[in-house]
Structures are given as C-alpha cells and as structure tokens.
Amino acid sequence: MRHNNKRPIGYDESVPQNNVCEINGPKISIVVPVYNTPKIFLEEMIESVLNQTYKNLQLCILNGGSTDNEVDRIIRRYASKDTRITYSNEITNDGIAKNTNKAIELAKGDYIALLDHDDLLTKDALMECVQVINKFNPDVLYSDEDKVTSNGKRFLQPHYKPDWSPDTLKSYNYVCHFLVIKSDTLKKVGYFREGFDGSQDYDLILRLSNITKSIYHIPKILYHWRINENSTAGNSLNKGYAFQAGKKALECYHENKGISISVSGGSFPGSYNIDYADFSRNDAVTVIVNGRWESQKELENYYYKLCNTTKQNHIDLFLLNMKSENGCDLSQFGFEINAHVINTNNYIKEINRIVRGNDNKFLLFIDSGVEVLNDNWLKLMMQNSQEEDTVIVGPKIIEKNKIYSYGIAIVNRRLINLHRGENRRFFGYFGRARITQNVSALSPEMVMVKKSFINSMQGLDEDYEGMVSFLDLCIKARSHGKYVKLIPYELGSISFKKANELYSEKELNKLFDKYFDPYLTRDPYFPVSK
C-alpha cells in the first residue's frame, strides 16, 4: 500500500487542484542516463514521466552504450509517439557522471530534474515542483522519497527529510532524490564532475550549496527509489566505492571554503564524521556555570573537578550560584583559570551582564549537574562552531546508559526531547541518533553559542525568567538564517534532571504565543516528530 501523504507545508490552497495540469510554469527537463536497464524498469520509468499531471516537460534520455539492443528499441518506440522525448544513443559507456552531463546537454528546460533509469516519479511530482517554483523561484528543490520493490507493488521505507540542513548533509547525503535545479544554476556550478562516480549527486549538492542558499524542500514523497539486487537502495554495501567518493566530495567542499578538515567513516555505511583541523586553541571561551551550591566546600569541589576535565586554555569562568545566600567566594584559592563567583537570583539577566562585559569569541553554558566526560569537550564544541552560519552547538548528554538530551523538536506547541530514554547507542530514524545534524533547539545544560550571534540578538530575552530563553534563542537562529548544530559526541552525563523541570508551563506558553507558523506547527529539522 502507498504511504498516505499529508498536504505539505507550502501546499497552495489557492491552486485549483482539480485542474492542476492547466497551471502555467517553466519547462522542466528530466534527464536520465540509461545503461542495460531491464525492460519493465525502463518502461515504467518512462511512463511515470509521460503521465505527469504537469505537461510542460522534456524527457532527455542518454543511452550510454547499452549492450542490450532492447533498450534502444524501447526508447525509440516511446520517442516516436511523444515529441517531448529527446534521445541520444551513444556507442560507448563513459560512466555515470559523463553520461549524465551528456543527457543534460540535451535539455532545453528552465529547470533540470534528475531521475535514475530504474526509478519512478509520482504523477504529481512536477506539479508540486512547479507550485513551489512559481511562488518562490528557488535555485534548487528536493523532495521526500521512499523505496519501491523490484516488482513495483510495494512502497516502503519512506524518508521524510528535514528542510535545508547543511550540517546534516555533511553527515550523509540526505537530499538524494528528487533533485530539481535551475538550469542557469546548474551551468554555473559546472554539472557533474568525473572522479566522483557513486557519489556524484552528493558532490553536486555540496557544490550547489556553496553558491546558493535558495534551496527549497517539498515535504512530500515525489520519488520512488527502486530496490534491486544491484542498487544502493537494495544494499548499501554494493557500492563501497561510493563512500570513498563521498569522502572526497566532502574534502573538496571544505577545501573550497578554506576550511581544513579530515573525513572518516561514520557510525554506519554512507555516513561521515568530520574533524575540523583548522582550529585555534588560542580562541578564548567564556564558561558560564548554572550552579546550586549550598556550601563553600561544594563550590570548591566543583571548581577543581571542572579544572581537571578541561584542557582548553584561555578560559574565563563564571560560577553563577542560584541557591546560596552565604556569599560563597573562591578568592582565597589560587586560580588555575580566571574564575568569578556570582550569587544571583536571575540567571538570564546575569548572563547578559557577563556577555556585555566580555570579548571572548565563544560562550559555553553548562549546568553544574552535568559531569564532563571528555577532557577535550571545549575543543570539540569550538571545532564544530567553525562554519559561519553555525551559531549554537550542543553534544549528546547521557543519563546512565540512556540518552538524556540529543536535540529538541517543536511541534504543535509542544517540546519533543528527541530520543530521550533510548539506549545511548540507539540508531534512530535514518541514523539520526548517531550523526551530526541541525535541529530546532537544544536543551541548555551544555551549549556553546557564538558571542557575535548573541550580541546581534541583543542578548538572551529577559522577558523569560528561566531556561526558555535558550529555546527562544534557538528559534531566532533559524529565523535569521543561522543554524543550531547537534554533535554525536557524549560529552556530558546528568543524573538528577527531570524531563520538564527546566521549563514552566507559563514560560513555554509565552514562547509559543510569540512564534507561529512555520516555526512551531511542523518541525523543520525532524519532520517525523509528532
């Protein structure tokens, strides 16, 4: 049975859905390189294009030297009946990248759509794209997808993707299908590159993201990826060379941005970890601790424990004591790092005061109830803050052997603590519990924020009395074209927190009343949250 696709965000109610084929719009050229495609797959692919509800299309097929003559006969038969098919029959097979580029050269459309030779489009695939094109004029579009069995009878493994998420993309190619690109933009980036076969589409979307931010996600399944014994869809281990090509694509992407990295395999085939080598240990960090110390001894013990688990130099440490009225002071001790103890009843206002009087590049907020698990915790957080648009970074926090915090989704006036209570090795939806990714918000127990960003927002919002102000800051990041980044390192452990202890209902309602669609009615980064 086909998945039930709900109307996506961006679905235009003003368009008469009973006559959608009458909508005017750009010509879309679907390019398909073929090679020895099985007869039934080839026919079903072609018919899925010709039967589109949107008719202003061109189907560009490049036969890359198929040894099966039936491939040529099938394509010519369809081309003789439908003038929208442009066909070129090549003698040799020059590889997927070069063959695809030859197919693109046949295209006359305003947009180029990429389709594999054995896959299928839904009947409304182009219509959905045209609605978005007419409204937003994006450079790049992509959609959700699923898989279809070899016999074409079962649709399974739906992939409901996040909206544009650059950090998620660098963990694996979540974009994949259905990819539609403005012709001028594709020409500007230089089509597909040879030497990346198997991950040529990954290399392409990474390069596209370097020249445009006009990338639009259609949250609806428009593409069926065929499962067969030779496809990556059927078995990711069939194309081990593709993972090496993907590694190379990531290295080239960062090299073009002037960022030094090393890439290694991630937690599962097809995923990647990035180590940012282009990082200065001289960057100063302001560490602000939210504490509740009852005595001088408790404060002293915490201070030395934190010092012993922190290798980073150039730290300004502020210990904000939210509980004691005894005026705890560390001035009698010899500081290994620059430390200040402040007794306060207003955490948010005190943070803003500290930020205004401090010039350090990074701010690290941590709750005293979090035990640091990695001596390089600050280095890892700073490394992952190197991208210009990444302004808030947080790690995985565990509670015993379970996940305590690994991102927050915001849906229908509710916070959803993603993966909370799952085993710390939990795989998650399409591996989302094991990769670096973008999310809507982070739990504030261990969070790094760029000072330049918090300054641009005039500090944390003091209309909130507590930690909801951090959620507000995360939402502001997205609304200003910035990103909240979650990294899969277990850097902290917590033992005493409860799920809803940080936020009062009154404060959350204030947050929900402040923001509206599209930020809170559908989570843009974790759309399967309910």
Salt bridges, closest charged atoms under 4 A:
GLU13 OE2 - ARG7 NH1 2.66
GLU43 OE2 - LYS39 NZ 3.02
GLU43 OE2 - ARG77 NH2 2.94
GLU44 OE1 - ARG226 NH2 2.81
GLU70 OE1 - ARG73 NH2 2.92
ASP72 OD1 - ARG76 NE 2.94
ASP82 OD2 - ARG84 NH2 2.98
GLU90 OE1 - LYS102 NZ 3.49
ASP94 OD2 - LYS102 NZ 2.56
ASP116 OD2 - HIS177 NE2 3.44
ASP124 OD2 - LYS220 NZ 2.82
GLU128 OE2 - LYS220 NZ 3.19
ASP139 OD1 - LYS182 NZ 3.49
ASP144 OD1 - HIS217 NE2 2.75
GLU145 OE2 - LYS161 NZ 2.64
GLU145 OE1 - HIS177 ND1 3.15
ASP146 OD2 - HIS3 NE2 3.17
ASP146 OD1 - HIS224 ND1 2.54
ASP163 OD1 - HIS217 ND1 2.67
ASP163 OD2 - ARG478 NH2 3.88
ASP163 OD1 - ARG522 NH2 3.13
ASP167 OD1 - LYS170 NZ 3.64
ASP167 OD1 - LYS485 NZ 3.78
ASP203 OD1 - ARG193 NH2 2.75
ASP203 OD2 - ARG207 NE 2.99
GLU251 OE2 - LYS247 NZ 2.84
ASP283 OD2 - LYS361 NZ 4.00
GLU294 OE2 - LYS323 NZ 3.82
GLU350 OE2 - ARG353 NE 2.59
ASP367 OD2 - ARG292 NH1 3.38
ASP367 OD2 - LYS497 NZ 3.47
GLU387 OE2 - LYS170 NZ 2.90
GLU387 OE2 - HIS254 NE2 3.73
GLU387 OE1 - LYS257 NZ 2.96
ASP389 OD2 - LYS213 NZ 2.85
ASP389 OD1 - LYS482 NZ 3.07
ASP461 OD2 - LYS514 NZ 2.86
ASP472 OD1 - LYS476 NZ 3.06
ASP472 OD2 - LYS514 NZ 2.87
GLU490 OE1 - ARG424 NH2 2.48
GLU490 OE2 - ARG425 NH1 3.54
GLU507 OE2 - LYS510 NZ 3.46
ASP513 OD1 - ARG413 NH1 3.12
